[in-house]
Amino acid sequence: MTDAVTTVGKADPALDQLLNDELDAFNAAATSGVAPAEELTVRVEQGGDVVAGVSGWTWGKAAGIGMTWVHEDHRGTGVGASAMAAFETEAKLRGCTHVFVTSFTFQAPGFYQRLGYREIFRWESVPTAGSDDVHMRKEL
């Protein structure tokens, strides 16, 4: 690889797509008989505006949540819990037995814990001192 060129930068959508495609192919070969990973999203709208959403994936028996958001004016109203319930219901329909999610301590680990998620590990001082990255799992 003496002629290899290494480029370090910021967002690179083409590279992201290549990596995604190559990893999907590798994973499919390693897990024959398991349906490919599939995106799973839940959108909650009110008056034409998005007030909450959940975005993640399902693959085999696992579901993962990448992002959850509830508009500030709708927090504490049950909208987030309803969106999570819809995500979990669809994950079950797809054959999943558990869901994974991560949340920084300054975000909403308490929200997930109230919904039955349990902490499985924690990275302390990530992304900064005084903040932790909390990883959780819920059995469906």
GUPA-153299 format. One record per residue: x, y, z of N, C-alpha, C in turn; residue number from 1. Coordinates in nm, 3 decimals. Atoms other than C-alpha are relative to their C-alpha. Example, Ala and Ser with C-alpha at 12.3 -4.5 7.8 and 13.67 -1.06 7.14 Angstrom:
<sites>
SITE       n.u       n.v       n.w      ca.u      ca.v      ca.w       c.u       c.v       c.w   pos
SITE     0.089    -0.119     0.000     1.230    -0.450     0.780     0.090     0.120     0.000     1
SITE    -0.082    -0.119    -0.006     1.367    -0.106     0.714    -0.077     0.109     0.073     2
</sites>
This chain:
<sites>
SITE       n.u       n.v       n.w      ca.u      ca.v      ca.w       c.u       c.v       c.w   pos
SITE     0.083    -0.120     0.000     0.000     0.000     0.000     0.086     0.125     0.000     1
SITE    -0.088    -0.117     0.001     0.285     0.238    -0.067    -0.061     0.118    -0.071     2
SITE     0.062    -0.110     0.072     0.064     0.443    -0.300    -0.135     0.041     0.061     3
SITE     0.126    -0.032    -0.065    -0.229     0.466    -0.056    -0.003     0.146     0.044     4
SITE     0.020    -0.139    -0.041    -0.368     0.812     0.017    -0.102     0.000     0.113     5
SITE     0.090    -0.010    -0.114    -0.527     0.882     0.355    -0.052     0.142     0.009     6
SITE     0.063    -0.131    -0.011    -0.774     1.167     0.381    -0.081     0.004     0.129     7
SITE     0.074    -0.019    -0.124    -0.906     1.291     0.715    -0.084     0.126    -0.018     8
SITE     0.085    -0.116     0.019    -1.204     1.524     0.709    -0.124    -0.007     0.086     9
SITE     0.126    -0.005    -0.072    -1.553     1.596     0.827    -0.100    -0.091    -0.071    10
SITE     0.103     0.083     0.062    -1.879     1.465     0.677     0.043    -0.045    -0.140    11
SITE    -0.033     0.057     0.130    -1.828     1.235     0.379    -0.112    -0.099    -0.035    12
SITE     0.115     0.087     0.029    -2.168     1.100     0.262     0.035    -0.117    -0.092    13
SITE    -0.036     0.109     0.092    -2.012     0.896    -0.019     0.075    -0.110     0.076    14
SITE    -0.072     0.099    -0.080    -1.774     0.725     0.226    -0.096    -0.073     0.092    15
SITE     0.099     0.063    -0.089    -2.059     0.664     0.471    -0.082    -0.104    -0.076    16
SITE     0.080     0.093     0.079    -2.264     0.499     0.195     0.082    -0.123    -0.037    17
SITE    -0.086     0.113     0.034    -1.970     0.283     0.085     0.020    -0.091     0.121    18
SITE    -0.019     0.080    -0.121    -1.901     0.171     0.442    -0.127    -0.076     0.035    19
SITE     0.127     0.064    -0.030    -2.269     0.098     0.499    -0.025    -0.118    -0.094    20
SITE     0.023     0.107     0.098    -2.297    -0.106     0.179     0.094    -0.118     0.024    21
SITE    -0.098     0.108    -0.020    -1.979    -0.303     0.246    -0.027    -0.076     0.130    22
SITE     0.031     0.067    -0.126    -2.070    -0.376     0.609    -0.129    -0.080    -0.010    23
SITE     0.123     0.076     0.020    -2.423    -0.479     0.509     0.029    -0.131    -0.074    24
SITE    -0.035     0.121     0.076    -2.276    -0.726     0.257     0.077    -0.099     0.088    25
SITE    -0.078     0.086    -0.090    -2.027    -0.861     0.512    -0.090    -0.065     0.105    26
SITE     0.090     0.051    -0.103    -2.294    -0.896     0.781    -0.098    -0.102    -0.056    27
SITE     0.093     0.094     0.063    -2.535    -1.068     0.541     0.067    -0.134    -0.022    28
SITE    -0.073     0.124     0.023    -2.271    -1.324     0.452     0.026    -0.075     0.131    29
SITE    -0.031     0.062    -0.130    -2.193    -1.386     0.820    -0.124    -0.048     0.073    30
SITE     0.124     0.034    -0.071    -2.559    -1.421     0.922    -0.105    -0.050    -0.098    31
SITE     0.096     0.053     0.099    -2.723    -1.622     0.647    -0.125    -0.048     0.074    32
SITE     0.127     0.038    -0.061    -3.089    -1.685     0.722    -0.061     0.109     0.086    33
SITE     0.053    -0.113    -0.079    -3.128    -1.358     0.912    -0.030     0.113    -0.098    34
SITE     0.037    -0.112     0.089    -3.315    -1.079     0.735     0.096     0.116     0.022    35
SITE    -0.090    -0.115    -0.015    -3.101    -0.773     0.667    -0.056     0.102     0.099    36
SITE     0.042    -0.108    -0.088    -3.110    -0.483     0.910    -0.097     0.090    -0.077    37
SITE     0.101    -0.085     0.061    -3.407    -0.257     0.846    -0.023     0.121     0.091    38
SITE     0.025    -0.121    -0.079    -3.462     0.100     0.956    -0.140    -0.005     0.059    39
SITE     0.129    -0.010    -0.067    -3.746     0.169     1.197    -0.012     0.141     0.056    40
SITE     0.020    -0.136    -0.048    -3.880     0.518     1.258    -0.144     0.019     0.047    41
SITE     0.131    -0.040    -0.049    -4.171     0.668     1.448    -0.002     0.153    -0.003    42
SITE     0.016    -0.146     0.010    -4.289     1.022     1.369    -0.131     0.037     0.066    43
SITE     0.122    -0.049    -0.064    -4.540     1.207     1.588    -0.017     0.146    -0.042    44
SITE     0.028    -0.135     0.047    -4.698     1.516     1.436    -0.124     0.056     0.069    45
SITE     0.116    -0.069    -0.053    -4.937     1.772     1.572    -0.012     0.132    -0.076    46
SITE     0.019    -0.123     0.076    -5.081     2.049     1.358     0.099     0.014    -0.115    47
SITE    -0.095    -0.003     0.111    -4.843     1.956     1.077     0.145     0.012     0.040    48
SITE    -0.138    -0.010    -0.048    -4.533     1.991     1.295     0.041    -0.129     0.069    49
SITE    -0.054     0.116    -0.071    -4.313     1.708     1.416     0.023     0.041     0.145    50
SITE    -0.017    -0.030    -0.142    -4.332     1.703     1.796     0.080    -0.107     0.072    51
SITE    -0.081     0.105    -0.060    -4.150     1.376     1.862     0.038    -0.100    -0.109    52
SITE    -0.040     0.104     0.094    -3.964     1.101     1.685     0.099    -0.096     0.062    53
SITE    -0.096     0.103    -0.039    -3.768     0.782     1.730     0.055    -0.058    -0.130    54
SITE    -0.063     0.054     0.119    -3.519     0.653     1.476     0.098    -0.109     0.041    55
SITE    -0.089     0.109    -0.033    -3.342     0.320     1.485    -0.004    -0.108    -0.105    56
SITE    -0.011     0.113     0.092    -3.321    -0.025     1.331    -0.043    -0.128     0.069    57
SITE     0.020     0.136    -0.052    -3.410    -0.389     1.370     0.091    -0.091    -0.082    58
SITE    -0.084     0.098     0.069    -3.185    -0.682     1.284    -0.002    -0.127     0.082    59
SITE     0.012     0.124    -0.074    -3.252    -1.038     1.382    -0.090     0.020     0.120    60
SITE     0.080    -0.012    -0.123    -3.375    -1.044     1.741     0.022     0.132     0.074    61
SITE    -0.034    -0.125    -0.068    -3.234    -0.700     1.827    -0.058     0.121    -0.071    62
SITE     0.037    -0.132     0.051    -3.365    -0.348     1.785     0.091     0.101     0.069    63
SITE    -0.084    -0.105    -0.057    -3.157    -0.038     1.840    -0.059     0.136    -0.028    64
SITE     0.048    -0.138     0.016    -3.254     0.322     1.893     0.122     0.089    -0.013    65
SITE    -0.111    -0.094     0.023    -3.016     0.578     1.746    -0.032     0.138     0.052    66
SITE     0.040    -0.135    -0.040    -3.214     0.893     1.821    -0.145     0.002     0.049    67
SITE     0.135    -0.027    -0.050    -3.516     0.994     2.027    -0.005     0.148     0.031    68
SITE     0.014    -0.143    -0.027    -3.642     1.349     2.046    -0.146     0.032     0.024    69
SITE     0.134    -0.053    -0.026    -3.946     1.521     2.193     0.013     0.152     0.012    70
SITE    -0.002    -0.146    -0.006    -4.014     1.891     2.137    -0.017     0.044     0.145    71
SITE     0.001    -0.049    -0.139    -3.960     2.086     2.458    -0.141     0.025     0.053    72
SITE     0.136    -0.030    -0.045    -4.326     2.193     2.473    -0.084    -0.126     0.025    73
SITE     0.077     0.125    -0.012    -4.439     1.828     2.465     0.062    -0.100     0.096    74
SITE    -0.062     0.091    -0.095    -4.203     1.675     2.718    -0.086    -0.011     0.126    75
SITE     0.081     0.024    -0.119    -4.382     1.519     3.014    -0.148    -0.019    -0.030    76
SITE     0.141     0.014     0.036    -4.709     1.483     2.821    -0.037    -0.142    -0.039    77
SITE     0.026     0.137     0.042    -4.673     1.115     2.731     0.027    -0.023    -0.148    78
SITE    -0.026     0.013     0.143    -4.590     1.185     2.365     0.124    -0.087    -0.023    79
SITE    -0.122     0.080     0.015    -4.238     1.040     2.404    -0.023    -0.146     0.033    80
SITE     0.030     0.138    -0.039    -4.363     0.731     2.585    -0.084    -0.069    -0.106    81
SITE     0.084     0.055     0.106    -4.623     0.679     2.313     0.084    -0.033    -0.123    82
SITE    -0.088     0.026     0.114    -4.359     0.707     2.040     0.087    -0.122     0.026    83
SITE    -0.082     0.117    -0.035    -4.139     0.457     2.223    -0.083    -0.128    -0.004    84
SITE     0.087     0.119     0.002    -4.432     0.217     2.264    -0.024    -0.044    -0.144    85
SITE     0.021     0.034     0.140    -4.496     0.236     1.889     0.125    -0.065    -0.059    86
SITE    -0.126     0.059     0.047    -4.127     0.164     1.819     0.012    -0.144     0.050    87
SITE    -0.013     0.133    -0.060    -4.125    -0.133     2.057    -0.102    -0.099    -0.059    88
SITE     0.103     0.087     0.059    -4.451    -0.272     1.915     0.043    -0.048    -0.138    89
SITE    -0.045     0.039     0.134    -4.314    -0.267     1.561     0.122    -0.091     0.008    90
SITE    -0.117     0.086    -0.017    -3.985    -0.418     1.680    -0.044    -0.143     0.034    91
SITE     0.053     0.133    -0.034    -4.181    -0.707     1.835    -0.060    -0.067    -0.123    92
SITE     0.061     0.054     0.121    -4.378    -0.753     1.512     0.107    -0.051    -0.097    93
SITE    -0.111     0.041     0.086    -4.043    -0.783     1.334     0.081    -0.115     0.060    94
SITE    -0.066     0.114    -0.062    -3.937    -1.060     1.572     0.107     0.033     0.101    95
SITE    -0.103    -0.040    -0.097    -3.717    -0.862     1.810    -0.041    -0.039     0.141    96
SITE     0.024     0.037    -0.140    -3.683    -0.974     2.171     0.055     0.104     0.097    97
SITE    -0.057    -0.103    -0.087    -3.494    -0.671     2.305     0.038     0.124    -0.081    98
SITE    -0.037    -0.128     0.060    -3.406    -0.307     2.236     0.118     0.057     0.077    99
SITE    -0.114    -0.069    -0.059    -3.080    -0.122     2.298    -0.013     0.150    -0.024   100
SITE    -0.004    -0.145     0.017    -3.041     0.253     2.351     0.114     0.056     0.087   101
SITE    -0.097    -0.071    -0.083    -2.774     0.492     2.479    -0.052     0.141     0.024   102
SITE     0.040    -0.136    -0.033    -2.828     0.824     2.649     0.104     0.059     0.093   103
SITE    -0.092    -0.068    -0.090    -2.589     1.072     2.802    -0.076     0.043     0.126   104
SITE     0.067    -0.037    -0.126    -2.660     1.164     3.163    -0.067     0.136    -0.008   105
SITE     0.065    -0.131     0.015    -2.747     1.518     3.051    -0.118    -0.005    -0.097   106
SITE     0.114     0.016     0.088    -3.009     1.377     2.812    -0.116    -0.062     0.078   107
SITE     0.123     0.054    -0.057    -3.280     1.133     2.920     0.009    -0.144     0.049   108
SITE    -0.002     0.139    -0.046    -3.162     0.811     3.087    -0.118    -0.032     0.092   109
SITE     0.114     0.022    -0.088    -3.439     0.852     3.346    -0.128    -0.030    -0.078   110
SITE     0.115     0.025     0.088    -3.699     0.861     3.067    -0.002    -0.147    -0.041   111
SITE    -0.006     0.140     0.044    -3.582     0.525     2.934    -0.018    -0.096     0.118   112
SITE     0.013     0.087    -0.117    -3.555     0.375     3.283    -0.147    -0.010     0.044   113
SITE     0.143     0.003    -0.034    -3.918     0.473     3.354    -0.079    -0.089    -0.096   114
SITE     0.066     0.085     0.099    -4.010     0.279     3.039     0.046    -0.145     0.007   115
SITE    -0.042     0.138    -0.019    -3.840    -0.037     3.165     0.138    -0.035    -0.050   116
SITE    -0.137     0.026     0.044    -3.490    -0.001     3.024     0.090    -0.008     0.122   117
SITE    -0.094     0.011    -0.112    -3.209    -0.113     3.252     0.140     0.025    -0.050   118
SITE    -0.139    -0.032     0.035    -2.853     0.007     3.250     0.082    -0.128    -0.008   119
SITE    -0.087     0.117     0.013    -2.611    -0.254     3.118     0.147     0.038     0.010   120
SITE    -0.133    -0.053    -0.031    -2.296    -0.041     3.126     0.003     0.150    -0.022   121
SITE    -0.013    -0.146     0.002    -2.173     0.314     3.148     0.145     0.036    -0.029   122
SITE    -0.132    -0.056     0.022    -1.877     0.501     3.005     0.006     0.130     0.076   123
SITE    -0.010    -0.119    -0.084    -1.778     0.752     3.268     0.081     0.109    -0.070   124
SITE    -0.067    -0.119     0.053    -1.667     1.102     3.173     0.000     0.006    -0.153   125
SITE     0.016    -0.008     0.145    -1.793     1.073     2.815    -0.130     0.075    -0.027   126
SITE    -0.111    -0.055     0.077    -1.813     1.313     2.642     0.092     0.093     0.078   127
SITE    -0.082    -0.091    -0.082    -1.678     1.533     2.923    -0.006    -0.046     0.145   128
SITE     0.002     0.028    -0.143    -1.595     1.509     3.291    -0.135     0.044     0.057   129
SITE     0.129    -0.032    -0.059    -1.917     1.501     3.490    -0.119    -0.050    -0.081   130
SITE     0.106     0.057     0.085    -2.116     1.339     3.207     0.037    -0.144    -0.032   131
SITE    -0.023     0.140     0.033    -2.156     0.969     3.135    -0.087    -0.041    -0.118   132
SITE     0.073     0.060     0.111    -2.270     0.767     2.834    -0.061    -0.129     0.054   133
SITE     0.070     0.111    -0.064    -2.534     0.525     2.968    -0.060    -0.091    -0.108   134
SITE     0.052     0.097     0.096    -2.611     0.208     2.768    -0.106    -0.084     0.070   135
SITE     0.113     0.068    -0.062    -2.947     0.041     2.834    -0.060    -0.103    -0.094   136
SITE     0.065     0.107     0.075    -3.146    -0.262     2.725    -0.138    -0.024     0.062   137
SITE     0.132     0.037    -0.047    -3.511    -0.359     2.749    -0.041    -0.129    -0.068   138
SITE     0.055     0.123     0.055    -3.655    -0.706     2.705    -0.142     0.028    -0.047   139
SITE     0.135    -0.023     0.053    -3.966    -0.702     2.489    -0.092    -0.115     0.033   140
</sites>
